[in-house]
């Protein structure tokens, strides 16, 4: 029996997400190699992690607007080419400033893949089953993290330099661009698809900002991104310095968290579609409440903690703190309807990525200020609790009913 073409599209997007997030994770996984070479503080490591997010802020809204008007294909191709070229360039730099600047360009390429891909899922799938499709696509992000956690440190150790890991990731991004170019097709036109002819971009933005629930959705996203990228940017350092683990084992535990996150994205999405009747808010409330308890538990870990406890907590954090993404993105795209899915997603990415920018440096600052990780983990747990609270405050599932 032939595979429905929409699932072939999901497969293409899934593979491209593995590659783009592999590139997103460069500093987080390679920080034990990069930090001593450039003599960086923990906060500066966090700043390099944030550079990628700064770049995505620049490109997400234009990418969303262009995908609403012209489709996603060429935007994603150009973005992946930009990622690949910049990663090759970074592998030759010896300056912290130049690495920071080109990581911003990498982020711009990533932004050109995040928003159009989410628009594509909203367009190709109906409400029932859409979160499941988004969840499967988003497992590419977490599996990209798994690959990064295992492959990048091993490559750096094998060749004796982190620079070879950057070259490998850059080559992978260029291959992903070829995949999108030859295998991705735009979805067929559906009623309500075109927004530009019905309203101006300015009115579209105003319409979204007048919605109280959209603001709460964005605030929840800020906290979720703070949580996710603080964890990704600092866990390897935390595991090596506080838990006394070697770099390879710390990377392996991070990989377990990513794997659990991939599982969580599918489980939460399927639950949202079929257990809660396409309800997204209640699932996000559950994720926030459960994740708060898990995150605070990291405070009690030490070098004497059994490995099975560390693995378990990392997996539980992955299931909640990394597993929220698909349900959240489905909510963002569905809330305004198909016509504004791209611009709403792009606008949301710009707003919530402030959490990803502020998170790693602030997490690191608390570590430098207090001389330990307890305050950082406690603050992260409070952010998770806020996600549950803000989800409960929301009244609407969707701003408009789909045609």
Long-range contacts (C-beta under 8 A, 24 or more apart in sequence): 5-185, 6-124, 6-125, 6-133, 6-187, 7-133, 8-183, 9-120, 9-124, 9-184, 9-185, 9-187, 10-121, 10-124, 10-133, 10-136, 10-137, 12-179, 12-180, 12-183, 12-184, 13-117, 13-120, 13-121, 13-137, 13-140, 13-184, 14-136, 14-137, 14-139, 14-140, 15-140, 15-176, 15-179, 16-76, 16-80, 16-113, 16-117, 16-140, 16-176, 16-179, 16-180, 17-113, 17-117, 17-137, 17-138, 17-140, 17-141, 17-144, 18-140, 18-141, 18-143, 18-144, 18-147, 19-80, 19-144, 19-172, 19-173, 19-175, 19-176, 20-79, 20-80, 20-83, 20-109, 20-110, 20-113, 20-114, 20-144, 20-173, 20-176, 21-140, 21-141, 21-142, 21-144, 21-145, 21-148, 22-144, 22-145, 22-147, 22-148, 22-151, 22-152, 22-169, 22-172, 23-83, 23-87, 23-106, 23-110, 23-169, 23-170, 23-172, 23-173, 24-52, 24-110, 24-144, 25-144, 25-145, 25-148, 25-149, 25-152, 25-232, 26-87, 26-103, 26-106, 26-148, 26-152, 26-165, 26-166, 26-169, 27-52, 27-103, 27-233, 28-148, 28-232, 28-233, 28-234, 28-235, 28-236, 29-148, 29-149, 29-152, 29-153, 29-236, 29-251, 29-254, 30-152, 30-153, 30-156, 30-162, 30-165, 31-233, 31-236, 31-237, 32-153, 32-236, 32-237, 32-240, 32-247, 33-153, 33-156, 33-161, 33-162, 34-162, 35-237, 37-162, 38-96, 38-99, 40-96, 41-364, 41-368, 42-234, 42-237, 42-364, 42-367, 42-368, 43-361, 43-364, 43-365, 43-368, 44-96, 45-233, 45-234, 45-237, 45-360, 45-364, 46-233, 46-234, 46-359, 46-360, 46-361, 46-362, 46-363, 46-364, 46-365, 47-100, 47-360, 47-361, 48-96, 48-99, 48-100, 48-103, 49-229, 49-232, 49-233, 49-360, 50-229, 50-356, 50-357, 50-358, 50-359, 50-360, 50-361, 51-100, 51-101, 51-103, 51-104, 51-106, 51-107, 52-103, 52-104, 52-106, 52-107, 52-110, 53-107, 53-225, 53-229, 53-353, 53-356, 53-357, 54-104, 54-107, 54-357, 55-103, 55-104, 55-105, 55-106, 55-107, 55-108, 55-109, 55-110, 55-111, 56-107, 56-108, 56-110, 56-111, 56-114, 56-349, 56-353, 57-107, 57-111, 57-349, 57-350, 57-353, 57-354, 57-357, 58-104, 58-107, 58-108, 58-111, 59-107, 59-108, 59-109, 59-111, 59-112, 60-111, 60-114, 60-115, 60-345, 60-346, 60-347, 60-349, 60-350, 60-353, 61-343, 61-346, 61-347, 61-349, 61-350, 62-346, 63-111, 63-112, 63-114, 63-115, 63-116, 63-342, 63-346, 64-115, 64-116, 64-119, 64-342, 64-343, 64-344, 64-345, 64-346, 64-347, 64-349, 65-201, 65-342, 65-343, 65-346, 66-116, 66-342, 67-115, 67-116, 67-119, 67-120, 67-342, 68-119, 68-194, 68-195, 68-196, 68-339, 68-340, 68-341, 68-342, 68-343, 69-196, 71-116, 71-186, 72-116, 72-117, 72-119, 72-120, 72-184, 72-186, 73-116, 73-180, 73-181, 73-184, 73-185, 73-186, 75-112, 75-113, 75-116, 76-112, 76-113, 76-116, 76-117, 76-177, 76-180, 76-184, 77-177, 77-180, 77-181, 78-109, 78-112, 79-108, 79-109, 79-110, 79-111, 79-112, 79-113, 80-109, 80-112, 80-113, 80-173, 80-174, 80-176, 80-177, 80-180, 81-109, 81-173, 81-174, 81-177, 82-106, 82-108, 82-109, 82-112, 83-109, 83-110, 83-170, 83-173, 84-170, 84-171, 84-172, 84-173, 84-174, 84-177, 85-170, 85-174, 86-170, 87-166, 87-167, 87-169, 87-170, 87-173, 88-166, 88-167, 88-170, 88-171, 90-166, 91-163, 91-164, 91-166, 91-167, 91-170, 92-163, 109-173, 111-349, 114-345, 114-349, 115-342, 115-345, 115-346, 115-349, 116-342, 118-329, 118-332, 118-333, 118-341, 118-342, 118-345, 119-333, 119-341, 119-342, 119-345, 120-187, 121-330, 121-333, 122-333, 122-334, 122-338, 122-341, 123-187, 123-190, 123-193, 123-338, 123-341, 124-187, 126-402, 127-278, 127-334, 127-402, 128-273, 128-274, 128-278, 129-273, 130-273, 130-278, 130-330, 130-334, 131-269, 131-270, 131-272, 131-273, 131-278, 131-280, 131-326, 131-327, 131-330, 132-266, 132-269, 132-270, 132-273, 132-274, 134-269, 134-326, 134-327, 134-329, 134-330, 134-333, 135-265, 135-266, 135-267, 135-268, 135-269, 135-270, 135-326, 135-327, 136-266, 136-269, 137-326, 138-265, 138-325, 138-326, 138-329, 139-262, 139-263, 139-265, 139-266, 141-265, 141-325, 142-258, 142-259, 142-261, 142-262, 142-265, 142-318, 142-322, 142-323, 143-258, 143-259, 143-262, 144-258, 145-232, 145-254, 145-255, 145-257, 145-258, 145-261, 145-322, 146-255, 146-258, 146-259, 146-262, 149-251, 149-252, 149-254, 149-255, 149-258, 150-251, 150-252, 150-255, 152-251, 153-247, 153-248, 153-251, 154-248, 157-247, 157-248, 190-338, 190-403, 191-403, 192-337, 192-338, 192-339, 192-402, 192-403, 193-338, 193-339, 194-339, 195-339, 195-340, 195-343, 198-339, 201-343, 204-340, 204-343, 205-343, 205-347, 207-336, 207-340, 208-336, 208-340, 208-343, 208-344, 208-347, 211-335, 211-336, 211-396, 211-399, 212-395, 213-335, 213-394, 213-395, 213-396, 213-399, 214-335, 214-336, 214-344, 214-399, 216-390, 216-391, 216-393, 216-394, 217-328, 217-331, 217-332, 217-335, 217-348, 217-394, 218-348, 218-351, 218-352, 219-386, 219-390, 220-284, 220-288, 220-328, 220-386, 220-387, 220-390, 220-391, 221-328, 221-332, 221-348, 221-351, 221-352, 221-355, 222-351, 222-352, 222-354, 222-355, 223-355, 223-383, 223-384, 223-386, 223-387, 223-390, 224-324, 224-325, 224-328, 224-352, 224-355, 224-383, 224-387, 225-352, 225-353, 225-354, 225-355, 225-356, 225-359, 226-355, 226-356, 226-358, 226-359, 226-362, 226-380, 226-383, 227-291, 227-295, 227-321, 227-355, 227-359, 227-380, 227-383, 227-384, 228-321, 228-322, 228-325, 228-356, 228-359, 229-355, 229-356, 229-359, 229-360, 230-359, 230-360, 230-362, 230-363, 230-376, 230-380, 231-257, 231-317, 231-321, 231-322, 231-380, 233-359, 233-360, 233-363, 233-364, 234-360, 234-363, 234-364, 234-367, 234-373, 234-376, 235-314, 238-298, 238-373, 239-310, 242-301, 242-302, 242-303, 242-372, 242-373, 243-301, 243-302, 243-303, 243-305, 243-310, 244-303, 245-310, 253-310, 253-311, 253-314, 254-314, 256-311, 256-314, 256-315, 256-318, 257-314, 257-315, 257-317, 257-318, 257-322, 258-318, 258-322, 259-315, 259-318, 260-314, 260-315, 260-316, 260-317, 260-318, 260-319, 260-322, 260-323, 261-318, 261-319, 261-321, 261-322, 261-323, 261-325, 262-323, 263-318, 263-319, 263-323, 264-318, 264-319, 264-320, 264-322, 264-323, 264-324, 265-322, 265-323, 265-324, 265-325, 265-326, 265-327, 266-326, 267-319, 267-323, 268-323, 268-324, 268-326, 268-327, 269-326, 269-327, 269-330, 272-327, 272-330, 278-397, 279-397, 280-327, 280-328, 280-330, 280-331, 280-334, 280-397, 281-331, 281-391, 281-392, 281-394, 281-397, 282-391, 283-327, 284-324, 284-327, 284-328, 284-331, 284-387, 284-388, 284-391, 285-387, 285-388, 285-391, 285-392, 286-388, 287-320, 287-323, 287-324, 287-327, 287-387, 287-388, 288-384, 288-385, 288-386, 288-387, 288-388, 288-389, 288-391, 289-384, 289-385, 289-388, 290-320, 291-317, 291-320, 291-321, 291-324, 291-381, 291-384, 291-387, 292-381, 292-382, 292-384, 292-385, 292-388, 293-381, 294-320, 294-321, 295-321, 295-377, 295-380, 295-381, 295-384, 296-377, 296-378, 296-381, 298-373, 298-377, 299-373, 299-374, 299-377, 299-378, 320-384, 321-384, 324-387, 334-397, 334-398, 334-402, 335-396, 335-397, 335-398, 335-399, 336-399, 336-400, 337-398, 337-399, 337-400, 337-401, 337-402, 338-402
